[in-house]
Amino acid sequence: MDICKKDSFKTIIFTIIFNIMVKYSSKIIITGGLGYIGSHTVVELQSKGFEIVIVDNLSNSSIEVLDGLKIITGKNVIFENIDLKKSDLVTDLFKRHSDLTGVIHFAASKAVGESVKNPLDYYENNICSLINVLKGLEELNKPISFIFSSSCTVYGQAEILPITEKESIKKAESPYGNTKQICEEIISDLVNSSKNLKAISLRYFNPIGAHESTEIGELPLGIPQNLIPFITQTGAGIRDELTVFGNDYPTNDGTCIRDYIHVVDLAKAHVAALFSIMNNTHSKSHECYNIGTGKGTSVLEAITSFEKISKTKLKYKIGSRRIGDITSAYADTSKANKQLNWKAELSLDQAMASAWKWQKKISK
């Protein structure tokens, strides 16, 4: 059997087994489900037949995302407006949805620069919410699949590129990165003592883009903390100018290098990870996987991609380096490719085009 036929057969078997499993165990709670990555993951899971409960406190998201989800999927979701830092509310949540079979935990503050300015807020929000969720799941005393939204920031500045999961975890460059390291440690410690919890941490690289329908996409509140929405807002005239933070890094053009992955590809990785736990195909109780494209793109290359797909000349200036930024990070995704049967399929230009299409819609 040649490779193409083998991969096709594997995909068919994957789909059949997955659909059977969903039929008999379907309720998934998604914390932060109205956020950028969470909402796209809701779409992918609903397309597979899962019943979804979204938990979100709307601190960095909009209730209007629910309307976009309904338009895309034609299905309703249960929505719970809950602050996960309040343990009593979390306990009550899991009592009311005790028939759940899994949790995907997105809810967290996520901006590197902001975390440097407000470290205590990040430690309180990101760590306390995770602990409350895990305590609530343990009290259910039943098998649970748990997917954690982690980050490539756990690696700091990697010694070897592309980054594999064997890369050493060094001192974090920001409080945000440190919260992800701590949360992964908490999850590992718990699954080692738990009879019921199995977990996967997905270490994202840099999600960009929007759903092809333009019904959902990245909706930063206030000034964007991430590069691509700042690029698209500058292109749309919302921002006067983009600042490139440093052009003296040891890279080809002096600007930082990142691995930009289309958010739809990233969302599909969560479906693959959930299936892996449900089907017991990973060897450890807590596995970690890099989720990226495997290709590094500099800030100036990202700007060039935007200018090409938008046919718009972007106004930008070179500024000083930003505290917490690392020089270069891009993924070796072979572990996820092989063990999760997942790989990124969409290009940088496709992701940038969808981000620009989304920006033009919400700017009207």
C-alpha positions in Angstrom: 0.0 0.0 0.0 1.5 3.3 -1.0 1.8 6.2 1.4 -1.2 8.2 0.0 -3.5 5.2 0.1 -2.3 4.3 3.6 -3.0 7.9 4.9 -6.4 7.9 3.2 -7.4 4.6 4.8 -6.1 5.8 8.2 -8.3 8.9 7.9 -11.4 6.8 7.1 -10.9 4.6 10.1 -10.2 7.6 12.3 -13.5 9.2 11.2 -15.6 6.0 11.7 -14.3 5.3 15.2 -14.5 9.0 16.1 -18.1 9.3 15.1 -19.1 6.1 17.0 -17.4 7.5 20.1 -19.1 10.8 19.8 -22.5 9.2 19.6 -22.1 7.6 23.0 -20.1 10.2 24.8 -20.6 13.7 23.5 -20.7 16.6 26.1 -17.6 18.7 26.2 -17.1 21.9 28.3 -15.0 24.5 26.6 -13.7 27.2 29.0 -13.0 30.5 27.2 -15.2 29.2 24.4 -16.2 32.6 23.1 -12.5 33.6 22.7 -10.5 33.5 19.5 -9.2 29.9 19.5 -12.1 28.6 21.7 -14.8 29.7 19.3 -13.1 28.1 16.3 -12.7 24.9 18.3 -16.4 25.0 19.1 -17.1 25.0 15.3 -14.9 22.0 14.7 -16.3 20.0 17.6 -19.9 20.7 16.7 -19.2 19.6 13.1 -18.2 16.2 14.6 -21.5 16.0 16.6 -20.4 17.0 20.1 -22.7 18.7 22.5 -20.9 21.9 23.6 -21.1 23.9 26.8 -19.2 27.2 26.6 -18.0 28.8 29.9 -16.7 32.3 29.6 -16.8 35.4 31.8 -16.6 37.8 28.8 -13.5 39.6 30.1 -11.8 39.3 26.8 -14.5 38.2 24.5 -18.0 39.2 23.2 -21.4 37.6 23.7 -22.0 38.3 20.0 -19.7 35.4 19.1 -22.6 33.1 20.0 -24.5 34.5 17.0 -21.6 33.8 14.7 -21.3 30.3 16.0 -25.1 29.7 15.4 -24.8 31.0 11.8 -21.8 28.8 11.0 -23.1 25.6 12.5 -26.9 26.0 12.6 -26.7 24.7 16.2 -27.2 26.1 19.6 -24.7 25.8 22.4 -25.2 26.1 26.2 -23.6 29.2 27.5 -22.5 29.7 31.1 -21.2 33.2 32.2 -18.9 32.1 35.0 -15.7 33.5 36.5 -13.5 30.4 37.0 -11.6 32.1 39.8 -14.7 31.5 42.0 -14.5 28.0 43.1 -18.1 27.6 44.3 -19.4 28.6 40.9 -17.1 26.0 39.3 -18.2 23.3 41.6 -21.8 24.1 40.8 -21.1 24.1 37.1 -19.8 20.6 37.1 -22.7 19.4 39.2 -25.1 20.7 36.6 -23.1 19.1 33.8 -21.9 16.0 35.5 -22.6 14.0 32.3 -19.6 15.7 30.6 -16.9 13.5 29.2 -14.2 16.2 28.5 -13.0 19.7 29.1 -10.9 21.9 26.8 -9.4 24.7 29.0 -8.7 27.9 27.0 -9.7 30.4 29.7 -6.7 32.5 30.5 -5.1 35.9 30.1 -2.6 35.6 27.2 -0.6 38.7 26.3 3.2 38.6 26.9 3.7 42.3 27.2 0.6 42.8 29.4 1.8 40.0 31.7 5.1 41.9 32.3 3.1 44.9 33.4 0.5 43.1 35.5 2.2 39.8 36.7 -0.1 39.3 39.7 -3.2 39.5 37.6 -1.8 36.8 35.3 -0.8 34.5 38.1 -4.2 34.8 39.9 -6.3 34.4 36.8 -4.4 31.7 34.9 -3.4 29.5 37.8 -6.4 29.8 40.1 -8.9 29.1 37.4 -7.0 26.0 36.3 -6.9 24.7 39.9 -10.6 25.3 40.4 -11.5 23.5 37.2 -9.3 20.5 38.1 -10.7 20.3 41.6 -14.2 20.3 40.2 -13.4 17.5 37.8 -11.8 15.4 40.5 -14.9 15.7 42.6 -17.0 14.2 39.8 -14.9 10.9 40.3 -15.4 9.7 36.7 -13.1 9.4 33.7 -12.5 12.8 32.1 -10.5 13.8 29.0 -8.7 17.2 29.6 -7.1 19.3 26.9 -5.0 22.2 28.1 -4.3 25.3 26.1 -0.5 25.7 26.5 2.1 27.7 24.6 5.5 27.5 23.0 6.5 30.2 25.5 7.2 27.4 27.9 10.5 26.8 26.0 11.8 30.3 26.4 14.5 30.9 23.8 15.1 27.3 22.5 18.7 26.1 22.0 17.9 24.1 18.9 15.4 25.0 16.1 13.0 23.7 15.1 11.7 23.1 18.6 10.8 19.6 19.6 9.0 18.5 22.8 12.3 17.3 24.1 13.6 20.9 24.3 14.4 21.8 27.9 12.0 24.0 29.8 14.0 27.0 30.8 13.2 30.0 32.9 10.2 31.8 31.3 10.8 35.1 29.6 7.5 36.5 30.9 4.9 35.9 33.6 2.5 34.7 30.9 5.0 32.0 29.9 5.6 31.1 33.5 1.9 30.6 34.1 1.9 28.1 31.3 4.9 26.2 32.7 3.3 26.1 36.2 -0.1 25.0 34.8 1.6 22.1 32.9 3.4 21.0 36.1 0.1 21.1 38.0 -1.6 19.0 35.4 1.2 16.5 35.4 1.2 16.2 39.2 -2.5 15.7 39.3 -2.7 13.0 36.5 0.0 11.1 38.3 -2.2 10.8 41.4 -5.6 10.7 39.6 -7.4 7.5 38.6 -9.7 9.3 36.3 -8.0 12.2 34.5 -6.1 11.9 31.3 -4.6 15.1 29.8 -2.9 16.6 26.7 -1.2 20.0 26.7 -1.1 21.6 23.2 1.8 24.0 23.0 0.6 26.5 20.4 2.9 28.6 18.4 1.2 31.7 16.9 -2.4 31.4 15.8 -3.6 33.8 13.1 -6.5 34.1 10.6 -10.2 33.7 10.8 -13.0 31.3 9.9 -13.7 31.4 6.1 -17.3 32.5 6.8 -16.0 35.7 8.5 -18.5 35.1 11.2 -15.8 34.6 13.9 -12.2 35.8 14.1 -9.8 37.5 16.4 -11.4 40.3 18.4 -8.8 42.0 20.6 -10.2 44.5 23.1 -8.4 47.8 22.9 -4.9 47.9 21.4 -3.9 44.5 19.9 -1.2 42.7 21.8 -0.5 40.3 18.8 1.2 41.2 15.5 -1.4 40.1 12.9 -4.4 42.0 14.3 -2.2 45.1 14.6 -1.1 44.7 11.0 -4.7 44.4 9.8 -5.9 47.3 11.9 -3.1 49.4 10.6 -4.0 48.4 7.0 -7.6 49.3 7.7 -6.6 52.7 9.0 -7.7 52.0 12.6 -4.1 52.3 13.8 -1.8 55.1 12.4 1.3 53.0 12.3 2.7 49.6 13.2 5.8 49.4 15.4 8.2 46.6 14.7 9.9 45.8 18.0 13.6 45.6 17.2 15.5 44.9 13.9 18.8 44.0 15.5 18.0 40.3 16.4 20.4 37.6 15.0 18.0 36.7 12.2 18.0 37.1 8.4 16.3 40.5 8.5 16.9 41.4 12.1 13.3 40.9 13.2 11.9 38.2 15.5 10.8 34.9 13.9 7.6 33.1 14.8 5.6 30.1 13.6 2.2 31.4 12.4 -0.5 28.8 12.2 -4.0 29.3 10.8 -6.5 29.2 13.7 -8.7 26.6 11.9 -5.7 24.2 11.7 -5.2 24.8 15.4 -8.8 24.2 16.2 -8.7 20.9 14.4 -5.7 19.9 16.5 -8.0 19.9 19.6 -10.4 17.5 17.9 -7.4 15.2 17.2 -6.2 15.5 20.8 -9.6 14.7 22.2 -9.9 11.7 20.0 -6.5 10.5 21.1 -7.4 10.5 24.8 -10.9 9.0 24.2 -9.3 6.2 22.1 -6.4 5.8 24.5 -3.8 6.1 21.7 -1.2 8.1 23.7 1.1 6.3 26.1 1.3 8.8 29.0 -1.5 10.2 31.2 -0.2 13.7 30.3 1.3 14.2 26.9 2.5 17.5 25.4 2.5 18.3 21.7 3.8 21.2 19.6 1.1 22.7 17.4 2.5 24.9 14.6 3.4 24.7 10.9 7.1 24.0 11.3 8.0 27.1 9.3 9.5 30.3 10.8 8.4 33.7 9.5 10.0 37.0 10.5 8.0 40.1 11.4 9.0 41.7 8.1 8.1 38.6 6.1 4.6 38.7 7.8 4.3 42.3 6.7 5.3 41.4 3.2 2.6 38.7 3.1 0.0 41.1 4.2 1.0 43.7 1.6 0.9 41.0 -1.1 -2.6 39.6 -0.3 -4.2 43.0 0.6 -2.5 45.0 -2.2 -2.0 47.6 0.6 1.3 49.3 1.6 1.6 49.1 5.3 2.9 52.0 7.3 5.4 50.8 10.0 8.4 52.0 11.9 11.2 50.2 13.7 11.2 50.5 17.5 13.2 49.2 20.4 13.0 45.6 21.5 10.1 44.6 23.7 10.7 43.1 27.1 9.7 39.4 27.2 10.2 38.8 23.4 12.5 36.0 22.3 14.5 35.9 19.1 13.1 32.9 17.3 10.6 30.1 17.8 9.2 27.6 15.3 8.0 24.1 15.8 9.0 20.6 15.0 5.4 19.1 14.7 6.4 15.5 13.9 5.1 14.1 17.2 1.6 15.6 16.6 1.7 14.6 13.0 2.4 10.9 13.9 0.6 10.4 17.2 -2.4 12.7 16.7 -2.8 12.1 13.0 -2.9 15.9 12.6 -0.9 18.4 10.5 -1.3 22.0 9.6 -2.6 22.4 6.0 -3.2 26.2 5.5 -0.4 28.6 4.4 0.7 31.9 5.8 -0.9 33.8 2.9 -4.2 31.9 3.3 -4.2 32.7 7.0 -3.3 36.4 6.3 -6.0 36.6 3.6 -8.7 35.3 6.0 -7.5 37.8 8.7 -7.7 40.7 6.3 -11.2 39.6 5.1 -12.3 39.4 8.7 -10.8 42.8 9.5 -12.6 44.5 6.6 -15.9 43.0 7.7 -15.7 44.2 11.3 -14.4 47.6 10.2 -17.5 48.4 8.3 
